[in-house]
């Protein structure tokens, strides 16, 4: 994360809007169980592609944890939860 010279608060990377970021974080924080990107997208009211970009950023910053749930057929489901 970058820090602005005029402000002590950290700024997210380019392309990350702080209000959208907070909506997505709030959606995850409000859940007792890990959520899929689709569930988070619906809760936050943000498109799925935007949600995935923000989730990738949050995982990279170690704010959330990405887990995989394996089923019997197809790709594993990626689930997200707040890091402790």
Buried (B, 14 or more C-beta within 10 A) or exposed (E): EEEEEEEEEEEBEEEBEEEBBEBBBEBBEEBEEBBBBEBBBBBBEBEEEBBBBBBEBBBEBEBBBBEEEEEEEEEEBBBBBBEE
